[in-house]
Amino acid sequence: MSGVIVTNPPKAHAKDVEALAGYGVATVSEAMGRTGLLGPGIRPVQQGVRAVGTAVTVLGWPGDNLMIHAAVEQCGEGDILVVTTTSPCTDGLFGELFATALQRRGVRGVVINTGIRDTQELRDMGFAAWSRAVSAQGTVKATGGSVNVPVAIDGQVIRPGDVILADDDGVVVVPRERARATAEAAEAREAKEARTRTAFLDGELGLDRYGLRETLERLGVEYKSYEEYTAYAADQGERS
């Protein structure tokens, strides 16, 4: 496999990245029309942590973390390292020593589509991490790959400089050109949800707020008392 290390790719504007920082993964995905999620297989190794930053991408070989070493040099303040491999891998490609080097460079976390290890150490040092698996299995450094090229995780394409947002619910990618519009849409969605939350606290039902009674009627869903239902069920049983 030949490879390439791309330097200084375009990135989302820092103010747009920070504008997204106040929103959860679910809100941002919904704001983009339910797109961008990297899938339920990528899970946090900590709880109660949210990270947002611009992607530095790595494409390597399974069981080989050579290109993560190469990627560290390309990482800087406000980045999130995103790693995947050419075929499925659960080996522990990333651990505490990588995190130490990245934290020194101002990197906000890692999203890795393979295994991760030293999870307690990562939590202790406050380095945010999301991974496909946890595994102590070691790796080699033997095969070339690429840094800062488009990669895909669970059908989602991540380009260098795209915005990565991660929390307890998972990870979402926001294309760098859509960062500002997505932040504005997320703000509008949060405001709408705040109004709905207030309505629910006041006792309003979702059936009425969302007009779902009409939906139930259109679908033929009926209300029956317990006596009506048991009589109906008995009648159906006799006919079967």
C-alpha positions in Angstrom: 0.0 0.0 0.0 1.5 3.3 -1.0 0.5 6.3 1.0 0.6 10.1 1.3 0.8 12.6 4.2 -1.2 15.7 3.3 0.0 18.9 5.1 -2.1 22.0 6.0 -5.5 20.9 4.7 -8.4 23.4 4.9 -10.3 23.4 8.2 -13.6 24.6 9.5 -13.4 28.1 11.0 -12.5 28.0 14.7 -15.5 30.2 15.7 -17.9 27.8 13.9 -16.3 24.8 15.6 -16.7 26.5 19.0 -20.3 27.4 18.1 -21.0 23.6 17.8 -19.4 22.8 21.1 -22.4 23.6 23.2 -24.7 21.0 21.5 -24.9 17.3 21.9 -24.3 14.7 19.2 -28.0 13.9 18.9 -29.0 17.5 18.4 -26.3 18.2 15.8 -27.2 15.0 13.8 -30.9 16.0 13.9 -30.0 19.5 12.8 -28.3 18.1 9.7 -31.4 16.0 8.8 -30.4 12.9 10.8 -27.0 12.5 9.1 -23.4 12.3 10.1 -23.5 9.7 12.8 -20.5 7.3 12.9 -22.7 4.5 14.2 -23.4 2.9 17.6 -20.2 0.8 17.5 -17.9 3.8 18.3 -18.2 4.2 22.1 -16.6 6.5 24.7 -14.0 5.1 27.1 -15.2 7.8 29.6 -18.5 9.3 30.7 -19.7 12.9 30.9 -17.2 14.2 28.4 -17.9 16.2 25.2 -15.2 16.9 22.7 -15.3 19.0 19.5 -12.6 19.8 17.0 -11.3 19.5 13.5 -10.4 16.1 12.1 -6.9 14.9 11.3 -7.5 11.6 9.6 -5.4 8.5 9.5 -5.8 5.5 7.2 -3.5 2.6 8.2 -3.3 -1.2 8.1 -4.9 -3.5 10.7 -2.5 -4.2 13.6 -0.2 -1.4 12.5 0.0 2.0 14.1 2.9 3.5 12.0 0.6 6.2 10.5 -0.6 7.3 13.8 3.0 8.3 14.6 3.1 10.2 11.3 -0.2 11.9 12.1 1.0 13.3 15.5 3.2 15.7 13.6 0.3 17.0 11.6 -1.9 17.6 14.7 -2.3 20.9 16.4 -4.4 22.9 18.8 -8.1 22.1 18.5 -7.8 19.0 16.4 -9.3 15.6 17.0 -7.4 12.5 15.6 -9.7 10.2 13.6 -8.2 6.7 12.8 -9.4 3.8 10.7 -7.8 0.9 8.9 -8.1 -0.7 5.5 -10.0 -3.7 6.9 -11.6 -4.4 10.3 -9.3 -4.4 13.3 -9.8 -4.5 17.1 -6.1 -4.4 18.1 -5.1 -1.7 20.6 -3.6 0.8 18.1 -3.8 3.7 20.5 -2.8 4.2 24.1 -1.5 6.5 26.8 1.8 7.4 25.1 0.1 8.6 22.0 -2.3 10.6 24.1 0.6 12.2 25.9 2.1 13.4 22.7 -1.2 14.6 21.3 -2.2 16.4 24.5 1.1 18.2 24.4 0.1 19.6 21.0 -3.4 20.7 22.1 -5.4 17.8 20.5 -8.8 17.4 22.1 -9.3 13.7 21.7 -9.2 10.6 19.5 -11.9 8.7 17.5 -10.6 5.4 16.5 -12.3 2.7 14.5 -10.2 -0.1 16.0 -9.2 -1.0 19.5 -7.8 1.2 22.2 -5.9 0.4 25.4 -4.6 2.1 28.6 -8.2 3.3 29.1 -7.7 4.0 32.8 -4.6 6.1 32.1 -6.5 8.0 29.4 -9.3 8.8 31.9 -6.8 9.8 34.6 -5.0 12.2 32.2 -8.3 13.6 30.9 -7.7 12.7 27.3 -11.1 12.1 25.6 -11.4 8.9 23.5 -14.0 7.0 21.5 -13.2 3.6 20.0 -14.6 0.5 18.3 -13.2 -1.8 21.0 -10.9 -2.0 24.0 -8.0 -4.3 23.6 -4.5 -4.8 25.1 -3.3 -6.4 21.9 -0.2 -4.7 20.7 0.8 -3.6 17.2 3.6 -3.3 14.7 5.0 -0.3 12.7 5.7 -1.8 9.4 3.3 -0.6 6.6 2.7 2.7 5.0 -0.7 4.4 4.9 -2.1 7.9 4.6 -2.7 11.0 6.8 -5.2 13.8 6.1 -7.1 12.0 3.3 -10.8 11.3 3.3 -11.7 8.2 5.3 -15.0 6.4 5.9 -16.4 5.0 9.2 -19.7 3.2 9.1 -20.6 4.8 5.8 -19.8 8.3 6.9 -17.0 10.1 5.0 -14.7 12.2 7.2 -12.4 14.7 5.5 -9.5 16.4 7.1 -10.7 19.7 8.6 -14.3 18.5 9.0 -15.8 19.0 12.5 -15.9 16.1 14.9 -18.3 16.2 17.8 -18.4 13.4 20.3 -20.1 12.7 23.6 -21.7 9.9 25.6 -24.1 9.2 22.7 -21.4 8.6 20.1 -19.7 10.7 17.3 -21.0 12.9 14.5 -19.1 14.5 11.7 -20.1 17.9 10.3 -18.7 18.8 6.8 -16.5 21.9 7.3 -18.6 23.9 4.8 -21.7 23.2 6.8 -20.3 24.0 10.2 -21.9 27.5 10.6 -25.3 26.5 9.2 -25.4 23.4 11.4 -24.6 25.5 14.5 -27.4 27.8 13.6 -29.8 24.9 13.0 -28.7 23.3 16.3 -29.5 26.5 18.1 -32.9 26.6 16.6 -33.6 23.0 17.5 -32.4 23.6 21.1 -34.8 26.5 21.4 -37.7 24.4 20.1 -36.9 21.6 22.5 -36.7 24.1 25.4 -40.3 25.2 24.6 -41.4 21.6 24.4 -39.7 20.8 27.7 -41.6 23.6 29.3 -44.9 22.4 27.8 -44.3 18.9 29.1 -43.4 20.2 32.6 -46.8 22.0 32.4 -48.5 18.7 31.7 -49.0 18.8 28.0 -48.8 15.5 26.2 -46.7 14.7 23.1 -49.9 13.3 21.6 -51.4 16.8 21.6 -48.3 18.9 21.0 -47.2 16.9 18.0 -50.7 16.3 16.6 -50.3 12.5 17.0 -53.9 11.8 17.9 -54.8 12.4 14.3 -52.0 10.1 13.3 -53.3 7.3 15.5 -56.8 7.8 14.0 -55.4 7.7 10.5 -53.6 4.5 11.2 -56.8 2.9 12.6 -55.6 2.7 16.2 -58.7 2.6 18.5 -59.3 3.4 22.1 -61.2 0.7 24.1 -62.0 0.3 27.7 -60.7 -2.8 29.4 -64.1 -4.4 29.4 -64.5 -3.6 25.7 -61.1 -5.0 24.9 -61.6 -8.3 26.8 -64.9 -8.8 25.2 -63.3 -8.1 21.8 -60.4 -10.5 22.5 -62.8 -13.2 23.7 -64.9 -12.8 20.5 -61.8 -13.0 18.3 -60.7 -16.1 20.2 -64.0 -17.9 19.6 -63.7 -17.1 15.9 -60.2 -18.4 15.5 
